[in-house]
Amino acid sequence: MMLPEVCRQVVKRLAPFVIALSVSCSVGAQSLSLAAKSAILIEPFSGTTLYAKAEDEPFAPGSLAKVMTAAVVFDALQQGEIAGEDTCRVSEHAWRTGGAPARGATMFAELKSEISIDDLLKGLLVHNANDAAIVLAECLAGTEAGFAARMTGFGQTIGMQNSVFRNPTGYEAAGAKTTASDMARLGAYIVTEQGNRYPVFSQPEFTWNRIFQRNKNPLLGEIRGLDGLGAGQSETDGFAGLASLERNGRRVVGVVSGLPSDKARLKAMRDLVDGAWDFFTVQRIFDKGEPVAAAAVFGGTSGKVPLVAKQDVDVLLPRGGTLDYRLRVVYDGPLNAPVAAGQPAGELRVIGEDGVVYSTELETGDDIPTGPLHARAADGLVELLFGWF
């Protein structure tokens, strides 16, 4: 289904001349209803939010913390800090807290044995092994606490602003929290920036210490196209899931949380990803390089410069009902001449009923050289008398 042409033309004719505009078009809508307390579905490569429900409500991550543990280790491998063949020693703490004596998910790492980082990652992501998580944490940071601080810091660098990790396993701990939107950012980061390591999430089985175990991700094999990432459970916040899947050439990352059981989690995730194809379609509002708005310029040969889309702008549209969204351009201006084409200069936000559903960086579309002295003087007088708006 295409966005009605009359609405598309209204957007394109008005956007270059305004900082905020609203568009309401009748295109018929069906609603997607989920039992999850919070949920989100995004396209990882464009950043488009396809669906969101209380996506910034915090919940305890449970074993989803292991996905962040993996991301930190992947980053250390990418940076050359460690190598996959490097080995880590199994401490008594790791063995007792996460190994066979703990009676939880384990790869049965032997006390004081040396295990390669590659094998520990397989234990972590295929077996959901707590001992693998602790061994990796101690190997990279000395202690679980030190590694947890690294997890939180790394999360912040990739845009996870509302997550705090207390350990690498996801064991219950005061203050540990994340959100659906943060988990989606983590999943998107792994898919887009650590894609060479992503296949381990779907490895069907792994044998370690002569013990064969199948992949313990309860979502794997249950939803068409799903090939990662993980699931979690918390005594206080219920069951949660983080999934990535590809259908019809489009990859999405989905998160659900706050479910009462593993069966409810599976149903909610299936409803989320199936609903994205059943009820919604993604349409392009602006092409990459297309003018979106105009920014004021101080002291230039022109008083304004077009702001253009840095990437294609795709937004979610329902397959029926009323489409009601606003486009808002935000920038810190006026821009001071000279202005070079291609410099970052603000953000386009697409705002729906539940808040911002998409945002993307804008950049200047033209070169604006410094104007003659009399033009700069005139601009200064205008700013002094009236300010810029």
C-alpha positions in Angstrom: 0.0 0.0 0.0 1.3 3.4 -0.9 1.0 6.6 1.1 -1.9 8.6 -0.6 -0.3 10.8 -3.2 -2.1 13.9 -2.0 -0.6 13.4 1.5 2.9 12.8 0.1 2.8 16.0 -1.9 1.6 18.0 1.0 4.6 16.8 3.0 7.1 17.5 0.2 5.7 21.0 -0.6 5.6 22.2 3.0 8.6 20.5 4.6 11.4 22.6 3.1 9.8 25.8 4.5 8.9 24.8 8.1 10.5 23.5 11.2 7.4 21.4 12.3 4.4 20.2 10.4 1.5 17.8 11.0 -0.1 15.5 8.5 -3.3 13.5 9.1 -4.5 11.3 6.3 -7.2 8.7 6.3 -5.8 5.5 5.0 -7.6 2.9 7.1 -5.9 1.2 10.2 -5.9 -2.1 12.0 -4.3 -2.2 15.5 -1.7 -4.6 16.8 -2.5 -5.7 20.3 0.1 -7.4 22.4 -0.1 -9.0 25.9 3.5 -7.9 26.6 3.9 -5.0 29.1 6.5 -3.5 26.8 7.6 -4.2 23.2 9.3 -2.8 20.2 10.1 -3.8 16.7 12.7 -2.0 14.6 14.5 -2.3 11.3 18.1 -2.4 12.4 19.7 -0.9 9.2 17.5 2.1 8.8 16.6 2.6 12.5 12.9 2.7 11.7 10.6 1.8 14.6 7.8 -0.4 13.3 6.0 -0.9 16.5 6.4 0.4 20.1 4.6 -0.2 23.4 5.9 1.3 26.6 9.4 0.7 25.1 11.2 2.8 27.7 9.7 1.0 30.8 12.5 -0.6 32.7 12.7 -4.3 33.5 15.3 -6.7 34.9 17.2 -8.3 32.0 17.7 -11.8 33.3 19.7 -13.9 30.9 19.4 -11.2 28.2 22.4 -9.8 30.0 24.4 -12.5 28.3 23.7 -10.9 25.0 25.5 -7.8 26.3 28.3 -10.0 27.7 28.7 -11.4 24.2 28.7 -7.9 22.6 31.4 -6.7 24.9 33.6 -9.7 24.1 32.9 -9.3 20.4 34.1 -5.7 20.7 37.2 -6.8 22.5 37.9 -9.2 19.7 37.3 -6.5 17.0 39.6 -4.1 18.8 42.4 -6.7 19.0 42.4 -6.7 22.8 42.0 -10.5 22.8 42.0 -13.3 20.2 39.6 -16.1 19.8 42.3 -18.7 20.5 43.3 -17.0 23.8 42.4 -19.1 26.8 40.8 -18.2 30.1 41.2 -20.0 33.4 38.1 -21.4 35.2 38.3 -19.9 38.7 36.7 -21.6 41.7 34.2 -18.7 41.9 33.1 -19.2 38.3 32.9 -23.0 38.8 30.8 -22.7 42.0 28.7 -19.8 41.0 28.0 -20.7 37.4 29.1 -24.3 36.9 27.8 -27.7 37.9 27.5 -27.0 41.6 25.1 -24.1 40.9 22.6 -26.4 39.2 21.8 -23.8 36.5 22.6 -23.5 32.8 26.2 -24.5 32.4 28.7 -25.7 29.9 30.3 -27.9 32.7 33.6 -26.1 32.6 36.1 -28.0 34.8 37.7 -26.2 37.7 41.1 -24.7 36.9 40.9 -25.7 33.2 41.8 -23.4 30.4 39.2 -22.7 27.7 39.5 -20.7 24.6 37.5 -17.5 24.2 35.8 -18.9 21.0 34.6 -22.0 23.0 33.5 -19.9 25.9 31.4 -17.7 23.5 29.8 -20.9 22.1 29.1 -22.0 25.7 27.6 -18.7 26.5 25.3 -18.3 23.5 24.5 -22.0 22.7 24.3 -23.4 26.2 23.2 -20.1 27.8 26.0 -21.1 30.3 26.5 -19.1 33.4 30.0 -20.4 34.0 31.1 -19.3 30.5 29.7 -15.8 31.3 31.7 -15.5 34.6 34.9 -16.9 33.1 34.8 -14.4 30.3 34.1 -11.6 32.7 37.0 -12.5 35.0 39.3 -13.0 32.0 38.6 -9.5 30.5 38.1 -7.4 33.6 39.4 -9.4 36.6 36.0 -9.5 38.4 32.3 -9.8 37.6 31.7 -6.3 39.0 34.5 -4.8 36.9 33.0 -6.4 33.8 29.5 -5.4 34.7 30.7 -1.7 34.8 32.2 -2.3 31.3 28.9 -3.7 30.1 27.0 -0.6 31.3 29.6 1.7 29.8 29.7 -0.1 26.4 25.9 0.0 26.3 26.0 3.8 26.7 28.4 4.1 23.8 25.9 2.4 21.5 22.9 4.4 22.7 21.6 2.3 25.6 20.9 5.2 27.9 18.6 3.4 30.4 20.4 0.1 31.1 22.5 -0.9 34.1 24.2 -4.3 34.3 25.3 -5.8 37.6 26.8 -9.1 36.4 27.5 -11.0 33.1 25.0 -13.7 33.8 21.7 -11.9 34.5 21.4 -13.3 38.0 19.0 -11.3 40.1 20.7 -8.2 41.4 19.5 -4.9 42.8 19.7 -2.1 40.3 20.0 -4.2 37.2 17.7 -2.9 34.5 17.2 -2.4 30.8 14.4 -1.4 28.5 12.8 -2.8 25.3 14.3 0.1 23.3 17.7 -0.4 24.7 17.6 -4.2 24.0 16.6 -3.4 20.5 19.6 -1.1 20.1 21.8 -3.9 21.4 20.3 -6.4 18.9 20.6 -3.9 16.0 24.2 -3.1 17.0 25.2 -6.8 16.9 23.4 -7.4 13.6 24.9 -4.3 11.9 28.3 -3.9 13.5 29.2 -7.4 14.7 27.6 -9.4 12.0 30.6 -11.7 11.4 30.0 -13.0 15.0 26.2 -13.2 14.7 25.9 -16.8 13.3 27.0 -18.3 16.7 23.5 -17.3 18.1 21.9 -19.8 15.7 24.4 -22.6 16.1 22.2 -25.6 16.7 24.3 -27.5 19.2 27.7 -27.5 21.0 29.6 -30.3 22.6 31.9 -29.4 25.4 33.6 -31.7 28.0 32.1 -34.6 26.1 28.6 -33.3 26.9 26.3 -32.6 23.9 23.8 -29.8 24.3 21.3 -28.3 21.9 20.8 -24.5 21.6 18.9 -23.4 24.6 17.3 -20.2 23.0 13.6 -21.1 23.5 12.6 -18.8 20.5 14.9 -20.5 18.0 13.1 -22.7 15.6 9.7 -21.6 16.9 9.2 -18.5 14.7 9.9 -18.4 10.9 13.1 -16.7 10.0 14.3 -16.1 13.6 18.0 -16.8 13.9 19.0 -15.1 17.3 19.4 -13.5 19.9 18.2 -14.6 23.3 15.6 -14.8 26.1 15.5 -13.8 29.8 13.5 -14.3 32.9 13.2 -12.3 36.1 11.4 -13.1 39.4 10.1 -9.6 39.5 9.5 -8.7 35.9 8.6 -12.0 34.2 9.7 -13.3 30.8 11.4 -11.3 28.1 12.8 -12.0 24.7 15.1 -10.4 22.1 14.9 -11.7 18.6 16.3 -11.0 15.1 14.8 -12.5 12.0 14.7 -12.0 8.3 11.7 -12.4 6.0 11.2 -11.3 2.4 14.6 -9.7 2.4 13.9 -7.5 5.4 15.5 -8.0 8.8 13.9 -6.8 12.0 14.8 -6.9 15.6 12.0 -7.3 18.2 11.8 -7.2 22.0 9.0 -8.3 24.3 8.9 -8.2 28.1 6.7 -8.6 31.2 5.2 -11.9 30.2 3.9 -14.4 32.8 5.3 -17.6 31.1 7.6 -18.9 28.4 4.6 -19.8 26.3 3.2 -16.3 26.7 6.6 -14.9 25.7 6.7 -17.0 22.5 3.1 -16.0 21.6 3.8 -12.3 22.2 7.0 -12.4 20.0 5.2 -14.3 17.3 2.3 -11.8 17.4 4.8 -8.9 17.2 6.8 -10.0 14.2 3.8 -11.5 12.3 1.8 -8.4 13.0 4.5 -6.3 11.4 3.8 -7.9 8.1 0.0 -8.4 8.6 -0.9 -4.9 9.7 1.8 -2.5 8.6 3.8 -1.5 5.6 6.9 0.7 5.5 6.9 3.5 3.1 9.5 6.1 2.0 8.7 9.7 2.9 12.1 11.2 1.8 14.8 9.8 -0.4 18.5 10.1 0.7 19.7 13.6 -0.3 16.2 15.0 -0.7 15.4 18.4 0.9 13.5 18.1 4.2 13.6 21.6 5.6 15.6 24.8 5.5 17.9 26.2 8.2 18.7 29.8 8.7 22.2 31.0 7.9 24.0 33.9 9.5 26.5 35.9 7.5 26.3 34.0 4.3 25.6 34.7 0.6 22.2 33.2 1.3 20.0 33.4 4.4 19.1 29.8 4.4 20.4 26.4 3.4 18.4 23.2 2.6 18.6 20.4 5.1 18.6 17.0 3.4 18.1 13.5 4.5 21.3 11.7 5.2 19.6 8.4 4.5 16.3 7.2 3.1 13.5 8.1 5.5 11.2 5.1 5.9 8.2 5.2 8.2 5.6 2.7 9.3 2.1 3.1 7.8 -0.9 1.0 8.8 -2.7 -1.0 6.2 -6.0 0.6 7.1 -7.6 3.3 9.4 -6.3 6.8 10.3 -2.7 7.7 9.9 -1.8 10.6 12.2 1.8 11.7 12.5 4.0 14.8 12.7 7.3 15.6 11.1 9.5 17.8 13.2 12.9 19.2 12.3 15.2 20.2 15.1 18.4 22.1 14.7 20.6 24.5 16.6 20.6 27.7 14.5 21.2 29.9 12.8 24.2 28.2 11.2 27.3 30.4 10.8 28.7 30.9 7.4 30.7 29.5 5.7 28.5 26.3 5.5 29.8 23.3 3.7 27.5 20.8 2.1 27.3 17.5 4.0 27.9 18.9 7.5 25.6 17.5 10.3 22.9 20.1 11.0 19.9 18.7 12.9 17.5 15.9 13.1 14.2 14.9 11.5 11.8 13.3 13.9 8.6 11.4 12.9 6.2 11.5 15.8 3.2 9.3 16.2 0.6 8.8 18.9 3.1 7.2 21.3 6.0 9.5 20.7 9.0 9.5 18.3 8.8 6.5 16.0 11.8 7.4 13.8 14.6 9.9 13.9 17.4 10.5 11.5 20.3 13.0 11.1 20.0 15.8 8.6 22.9 17.4 6.8 23.3 20.6 4.8 22.6 20.3 1.1 24.6 23.2 -0.3 27.7 25.3 0.2 27.0 28.7 1.6 30.1 30.9 1.4 30.6 33.9 3.7 28.7 36.9 2.5 30.1 40.5 1.9 30.6 42.7 4.9 27.3 44.7 4.4 25.3 41.4 4.3 26.9 40.2 7.6 26.2 43.6 9.2 22.6 43.3 8.1 22.3 39.8 9.6 23.8 41.1 12.8 21.3 43.9 13.0 18.4 41.5 12.4 19.7 39.2 15.2 20.1 42.1 17.6 16.6 43.5 17.0 14.5 40.4 16.4 16.5 37.3 17.2 16.4 34.2 15.1 13.5 31.8 15.0 
